[in-house]
Amino acid sequence: SPASQNSLSSGINAEYGAAPAGGSGTPAPSTNALFAELNKGAAITSGLKKVSKDQMTHKNPSLRNTSLVREEDLNKNKKAPAPKPAAVAAKKPPKMELTGKKWNVEYQVDNNSMSIDGQVHQVVYAFKCEKSVLTINQKVNSVTLDGCKKMAIIVDDLIASLDVINCQSVKIQVNGTAPIVNIDKTDGCQVFVKKSTGIDTEFVTAKSSEVNVCLVEDSGEYTESSIAEQFVTKYKDGKFVTELYEVVG
């Protein structure tokens, strides 16, 4: 009916922005041309220009470099992500206490007045101490320094061993006897032993550097000797033999 045709035309005109018939503004386009285009169906693309394979960028990679917008142009204005702040380790409170037969000396910093009156069945374990001095009076079973920096230990006598692990710039003074001193993964360790007893001490080192042994005379003077860090391994008599590497010249 005429009313329905007018309603349909009004809807199309409103959708495409055309002014309604009889109103002000530009005249409405003819709907016959629009319906004619829609009725073409798939034939509506027959007028488009065909693109050959050599003109397709996905089949011809060389054409990708001719793009007006280059990938580096897209990325040059991108800001690098801000680095995440390093996590700050929580500072733990210092501790010095006897638990059973074990003295635990931990997280001591700038403390030069620490002293322990030990017993032969006790062990001393110092962990993560810095710029501090620990004096151990009397004979103890063993002493261990683990992860300490610029730490000094003064001990009278040891029954077993003195162990230094993962330390930096530490000093050790043995006033009496120490059967064995083990130094592992440590950079910078100076050991003072009395000449009268220190010549019987065995020093075992592994993955360590700047290790020095000082033999102290009764007069207080001492001679310092460095522990070798370089070795050479050669095949001799049917097996590999490791010897001290000496630089000549």
C-alpha positions in Angstrom: 0.0 0.0 0.0 1.1 3.6 -0.4 1.3 4.0 3.4 3.7 1.1 3.8 5.9 2.2 0.8 6.2 5.7 2.4 7.1 4.1 5.8 9.8 1.9 4.1 11.3 4.8 2.2 11.3 6.9 5.4 13.2 4.2 7.2 15.9 3.8 4.4 16.2 7.5 4.1 16.7 7.9 7.9 19.3 5.0 7.9 21.4 6.6 5.1 21.1 10.1 6.3 18.8 11.4 3.5 16.2 14.0 4.1 12.5 12.9 4.0 10.4 13.8 1.0 8.7 17.2 1.3 11.2 18.3 4.1 13.9 20.9 4.0 17.5 20.2 2.9 18.9 18.2 0.0 16.4 16.0 -2.0 16.3 12.3 -1.1 18.1 10.0 -3.4 16.1 7.5 -5.5 15.7 4.2 -3.7 15.4 2.4 -7.0 19.2 2.6 -7.6 19.9 1.3 -4.1 17.6 -1.7 -4.6 19.2 -2.4 -8.0 22.7 -2.6 -6.4 21.5 -4.9 -3.6 19.8 -7.2 -6.1 23.1 -7.8 -7.9 24.1 -10.2 -5.1 27.6 -11.7 -5.7 27.9 -9.8 -9.0 28.3 -6.6 -7.1 32.1 -7.3 -6.9 32.4 -7.9 -10.7 33.6 -4.3 -11.2 36.5 -4.6 -8.8 40.1 -4.8 -10.1 41.6 -8.3 -9.9 45.0 -8.6 -8.0 47.5 -11.0 -9.3 49.6 -13.3 -7.1 52.7 -11.3 -7.5 50.9 -8.3 -6.1 49.8 -10.0 -2.9 52.0 -9.3 0.0 51.3 -12.7 1.7 52.5 -14.5 -1.4 55.3 -12.1 -2.2 57.4 -11.3 0.9 59.5 -8.7 -0.9 56.5 -6.4 -1.1 56.3 -6.3 2.7 59.4 -4.0 2.8 57.7 -1.5 0.6 55.0 -0.7 3.2 54.5 3.0 3.9 54.4 2.2 7.6 57.5 0.3 8.8 57.6 -1.8 11.9 60.5 0.1 13.4 58.5 3.3 13.0 55.7 1.7 15.0 58.1 0.6 17.8 60.4 3.6 18.0 58.0 5.6 20.1 57.2 2.8 22.5 58.7 3.4 25.9 60.7 0.6 27.5 59.0 -0.8 30.6 60.3 0.7 33.8 62.6 -1.7 35.8 61.1 -3.2 38.8 62.7 -2.2 42.1 64.9 -4.8 43.7 63.3 -6.5 46.6 65.0 -5.4 49.9 65.7 -8.3 52.2 64.2 -7.8 55.6 66.9 -7.1 58.3 66.9 -9.9 60.8 67.6 -9.2 64.5 71.0 -10.3 65.9 71.1 -13.4 67.9 73.7 -15.0 70.3 72.4 -17.9 72.3 73.2 -21.4 73.4 70.8 -24.1 72.2 71.8 -27.5 73.6 75.4 -27.9 72.7 75.4 -25.3 70.0 76.2 -21.6 70.2 74.3 -19.7 67.5 75.8 -16.3 66.7 73.7 -14.8 63.9 73.3 -11.4 62.1 75.7 -9.5 64.2 76.9 -6.2 62.7 79.6 -3.9 64.1 79.8 -5.9 67.3 83.4 -6.2 68.6 82.6 -7.3 72.2 81.2 -10.8 71.7 82.7 -13.4 74.0 81.9 -17.1 74.7 83.2 -19.3 77.5 83.1 -22.6 75.7 83.3 -26.2 76.8 84.8 -29.2 75.0 81.4 -30.7 74.0 80.1 -27.4 72.4 80.2 -26.2 68.9 80.1 -22.5 67.7 78.2 -21.5 64.5 78.5 -17.9 63.3 76.1 -17.0 60.4 75.8 -13.8 58.4 77.9 -11.7 60.7 79.6 -8.5 59.4 82.3 -6.2 60.8 82.3 -8.0 64.1 84.8 -9.9 66.4 84.0 -13.1 68.3 86.3 -14.4 71.1 85.9 -18.0 72.1 87.6 -18.8 75.5 88.5 -22.3 76.5 88.5 -25.4 74.3 85.5 -26.2 72.1 84.7 -29.0 69.7 84.5 -27.0 66.5 83.8 -23.6 65.0 82.0 -22.7 61.7 81.8 -19.4 59.9 79.1 -19.3 57.3 78.3 -16.4 55.0 80.3 -13.8 57.1 81.9 -10.7 55.8 84.8 -8.8 57.5 84.5 -11.1 60.5 87.2 -12.0 63.0 87.3 -15.1 65.2 89.8 -15.6 68.1 89.7 -19.1 69.5 91.9 -20.9 72.1 91.8 -24.6 71.2 89.8 -26.9 68.9 89.2 -30.6 69.2 87.9 -31.1 65.7 87.9 -28.5 63.0 87.5 -24.8 62.1 85.3 -24.4 58.9 85.0 -21.3 56.8 82.2 -21.4 54.2 81.0 -18.7 51.7 82.8 -15.9 53.5 84.6 -12.7 52.4 87.5 -11.0 54.1 87.7 -12.9 57.4 90.4 -13.3 59.9 91.0 -16.2 62.2 93.4 -16.5 65.2 94.1 -19.8 66.9 96.0 -19.4 70.2 96.4 -23.1 70.8 95.8 -26.1 68.6 93.6 -26.7 65.6 93.9 -30.1 63.9 92.3 -29.0 60.6 91.1 -25.8 59.0 88.6 -26.2 56.1 88.1 -23.2 53.8 85.4 -23.5 51.1 84.0 -20.9 48.6 85.7 -18.0 50.4 87.4 -14.9 49.0 89.9 -13.5 51.4 90.9 -15.5 54.6 93.9 -14.8 56.8 94.7 -17.5 59.5 97.1 -16.7 62.3 98.5 -19.8 64.1 101.4 -20.1 66.6 104.5 -21.5 65.1 104.9 -24.0 68.0 101.5 -25.6 67.2 100.4 -24.3 63.8 102.9 -26.4 61.9 100.8 -29.4 62.7 97.6 -27.9 61.4 96.2 -29.2 58.0 94.7 -26.6 55.7 92.1 -27.8 53.2 90.9 -25.3 50.6 88.3 -25.5 47.8 87.0 -22.8 45.4 88.7 -20.1 47.5 91.1 -17.2 46.8 93.4 -14.9 48.7 94.0 -17.4 51.5 97.0 -16.7 53.7 98.5 -18.5 56.7 100.6 -16.6 59.2 103.0 -18.4 61.6 103.3 -16.3 64.7 106.6 -16.3 66.7 106.7 -16.0 70.5 107.9 -12.5 69.9 104.7 -11.6 68.1 106.3 -11.4 64.7 105.0 -13.6 62.0 105.7 -14.9 58.5 102.9 -15.1 56.0 102.5 -17.8 53.3 99.8 -17.9 50.6 97.8 -21.0 49.8 98.1 -21.9 46.1 95.1 -21.2 43.8 96.4 -22.6 40.5 97.1 -26.2 39.7 98.0 -28.2 36.6 96.9 -31.7 35.8 99.0 -34.0 33.6 98.7 -37.6 32.6 101.6 -39.6 34.2 102.2 -43.3 34.6 98.7 -44.3 33.4 96.7 -41.7 35.4 96.1 -38.0 35.8 98.2 -36.2 38.4 97.5 -32.7 39.7 100.4 -30.6 40.8 101.0 -27.0 42.0 101.2 -24.6 39.0 104.3 -22.4 39.4 104.8 -19.4 37.2 108.4 -19.1 36.1 109.9 -15.7 35.3 
